[in-house]
Amino acid sequence: MTSEKYFGGDSVDNRLANKLSEREMAFCREYVRLWDGTKAAVSAGYKERLAAGRAARILQKPAAQQEIRRLCTATVAGFGGDMAALADGEEILRFLTAVMRGEVRDGKGAEEGVGMLPKVSERTRAAELLGRNQRLFGDKGGRDNGECVVRILGEEELK
């Protein structure tokens, strides 16, 4: 039923299916798409309150690691096998920063620097994505345990 090419007489999907459940395979697909274990677990059908623990357990399984590598390789193959064709994290953060600051122009004449500036909503979205990456927004920023971190400026002077 799978369209995968066969390696060693057995398909990749069939070899992994013996070690991973359908839900775990779905988790792997979602993990490669989202790069967030908790969100991937919820998308794969695990209960939200158990998602972080499930994600950690699945990610420790060698079969899941192999499947994630296979999916990543397939993604890179879609770019002609050239890893340099994929944006890395630093490039993405630089782009989002440029959008947030209004340094990126769009539309006709963008190459000459006379295109339209990003809308405020686009700049706000870029700022939100950057803030999430830096975990600036408390509970919404990825802290699953409900902790609130307070940083006191000038803390050294208080000692």
NUMIFI-72046 format. One line per field, with one value per residue (C-alpha): residue number from 1; residue in three letters; x, y, z. Coordinates in nm, 3 decimals. Last residue first. Layout:
N
nr: [NUM_...]
rest: [ALA_...]
east: [X_...]
north: [Y_...]
up: [Z_...]
***
This chain:
159
nr: [159_158_157_156_155_154_153_152_151_150_149_148_147_146_145_144_143_142_141_140_139_138_137_136_135_134_133_132_131_130_129_128_127_126_125_124_123_122_121_120_119_118_117_116_115_114_113_112_111_110_109_108_107_106_105_104_103_102_101_100_99_98_97_96_95_94_93_92_91_90_89_88_87_86_85_84_83_82_81_80_79_78_77_76_75_74_73_72_71_70_69_68_67_66_65_64_63_62_61_60_59_58_57_56_55_54_53_52_51_50_49_48_47_46_45_44_43_42_41_40_39_38_37_36_35_34_33_32_31_30_29_28_27_26_25_24_23_22_21_20_19_18_17_16_15_14_13_12_11_10_9_8_7_6_5_4_3_2_1]
rest: [LYS_LEU_GLU_GLU_GLU_GLY_LEU_ILE_ARG_VAL_VAL_CYS_GLU_GLY_ASN_ASP_ARG_GLY_GLY_LYS_ASP_GLY_PHE_LEU_ARG_GLN_ASN_ARG_GLY_LEU_LEU_GLU_ALA_ALA_ARG_THR_ARG_GLU_SER_VAL_LYS_PRO_LEU_MET_GLY_VAL_GLY_GLU_GLU_ALA_GLY_LYS_GLY_ASP_ARG_VAL_GLU_GLY_ARG_MET_VAL_ALA_THR_LEU_PHE_ARG_LEU_ILE_GLU_GLU_GLY_ASP_ALA_LEU_ALA_ALA_MET_ASP_GLY_GLY_PHE_GLY_ALA_VAL_THR_ALA_THR_CYS_LEU_ARG_ARG_ILE_GLU_GLN_GLN_ALA_ALA_PRO_LYS_GLN_LEU_ILE_ARG_ALA_ALA_ARG_GLY_ALA_ALA_LEU_ARG_GLU_LYS_TYR_GLY_ALA_SER_VAL_ALA_ALA_LYS_THR_GLY_ASP_TRP_LEU_ARG_VAL_TYR_GLU_ARG_CYS_PHE_ALA_MET_GLU_ARG_GLU_SER_LEU_LYS_ASN_ALA_LEU_ARG_ASN_ASP_VAL_SER_ASP_GLY_GLY_PHE_TYR_LYS_GLU_SER_THR_MET]
east: [2.326_2.079_2.329_2.369_1.994_2.006_1.720_1.507_1.406_1.078_1.008_0.652_0.613_0.299_0.476_0.427_0.640_0.608_0.569_0.197_0.269_0.512_0.543_0.914_1.014_1.287_1.135_0.791_0.904_1.044_0.716_0.520_0.746_0.695_0.318_0.331_0.524_0.266_-0.020_0.154_0.168_0.505_0.655_0.550_0.812_1.063_1.384_1.485_1.424_1.084_0.974_0.638_0.548_0.723_0.981_1.179_1.332_1.007_1.164_0.942_1.014_1.391_1.366_1.165_1.429_1.717_1.535_1.478_1.841_1.955_1.728_1.850_1.679_1.691_1.871_2.204_2.082_2.084_1.912_1.720_1.500_1.239_1.526_1.565_1.209_1.264_1.578_1.380_1.116_1.381_1.553_1.217_1.154_1.496_1.443_1.102_1.253_1.529_1.268_1.370_1.151_0.847_0.908_0.960_0.652_0.439_0.552_0.474_0.137_-0.013_-0.226_-0.306_-0.438_-0.261_-0.415_-0.123_-0.184_-0.156_0.172_0.308_0.218_0.407_0.707_0.756_0.943_0.609_0.629_0.896_0.711_0.380_0.516_0.680_0.360_0.162_0.406_0.351_-0.025_0.004_0.209_0.585_0.810_0.655_0.544_0.908_1.005_0.686_0.730_1.091_0.984_1.122_1.340_1.668_1.545_1.211_1.094_0.808_0.466_0.296_0.000]
north: [4.178_4.432_4.579_4.244_4.226_4.545_4.423_4.168_3.873_3.706_3.364_3.242_2.869_2.704_2.375_2.384_2.690_2.731_3.100_3.106_3.044_3.336_3.551_3.610_3.258_3.384_3.189_3.298_3.659_3.620_3.470_3.751_4.017_3.865_3.865_4.231_4.323_4.144_4.318_4.654_4.599_4.529_4.813_4.836_4.829_5.108_4.928_4.849_4.476_4.552_4.742_4.567_4.384_4.356_4.548_4.413_4.660_4.718_4.639_4.335_4.214_4.249_4.064_3.785_3.753_3.746_3.484_3.267_3.293_3.199_2.895_2.755_2.815_2.512_2.535_2.480_2.129_2.043_1.711_1.861_2.062_1.784_1.556_1.773_1.689_1.319_1.332_1.496_1.222_0.951_1.119_1.140_0.772_0.672_0.875_0.714_0.365_0.450_0.543_0.842_1.081_0.867_0.896_1.274_1.325_1.112_1.317_1.647_1.524_1.392_1.697_1.756_1.406_1.231_1.251_1.307_1.683_1.673_1.481_1.722_2.019_1.866_1.764_2.096_2.084_2.154_1.964_1.711_1.656_1.613_1.331_1.168_1.199_1.036_0.743_0.727_0.726_0.445_0.248_0.224_-0.085_-0.318_-0.017_0.087_-0.207_-0.175_0.200_0.159_-0.103_-0.455_-0.648_-0.484_-0.136_-0.103_0.226_0.390_0.403_0.231_0.000]
up: [4.703_4.562_4.315_4.140_4.075_3.870_3.657_3.837_3.622_3.704_3.554_3.581_3.609_3.473_3.392_3.016_2.944_2.567_2.499_2.573_2.940_2.966_2.654_2.607_2.511_2.271_1.982_2.095_2.090_1.737_1.619_1.785_1.634_1.288_1.348_1.455_1.141_0.927_1.112_1.074_0.700_0.543_0.338_-0.026_-0.298_-0.369_-0.276_-0.634_-0.581_-0.424_-0.736_-0.759_-0.442_-0.110_0.088_0.381_0.628_0.817_1.154_1.206_0.852_0.906_1.238_1.076_0.804_1.053_1.264_0.957_0.852_1.203_1.213_0.883_0.551_0.325_-0.010_0.168_0.256_-0.116_-0.184_-0.475_-0.242_-0.226_-0.128_0.183_0.285_0.217_0.429_0.708_0.686_0.701_0.998_1.178_1.102_1.239_1.556_1.597_1.555_1.805_2.066_2.279_2.076_2.159_2.533_2.524_2.308_2.539_2.839_2.668_2.535_2.859_2.947_2.580_2.519_2.231_1.884_1.649_1.657_2.039_2.013_1.752_1.972_2.265_2.056_1.880_1.548_1.371_1.039_1.139_1.467_1.285_1.069_1.372_1.577_1.295_1.306_1.684_1.628_1.374_1.626_1.596_1.612_1.353_1.148_1.123_0.903_0.698_0.640_0.529_0.278_0.293_0.046_0.147_0.060_-0.115_-0.255_-0.069_-0.237_0.053_0.000]
***
